[in-house]
């Protein structure tokens, strides 16, 4: 049962990190497109992990 709470906390942290990176990417895009693309790539990796954990938790 405690493992369930930990994965939920991790999922929430990932969602917050994803939101932060997307906002930062938008702000940086006005000045440096390459840096924005790099940030978006990292955000995409986090989003893929969020999808994986969401599906993993849905199976339980």
C-alpha positions, 0 to 999 in steps of 0.5 A, a space after each residue: 500500500 505504501 508503494 502505491 503512495 510513493 508512485 503517486 508522489 513520483 507521478 505528481 513530481 514528474 507532472 510538475 517537472 513537465 509543466 515547468 519545462 514546457 513553460 521554460 521552453 516557451 519563454 526561451 523560444 523567443 530568444 534561442 530556438 535550439 535551447 527551446 528544442 532541447 528543453 522540449 525534448 527533455 519534457 517529451 522524455 518526462 511525458 513518456 515516463 508519465 504515460 508509462 507510469 499512468 498505464 502501469 498504475 491503471 493495470 493494478 
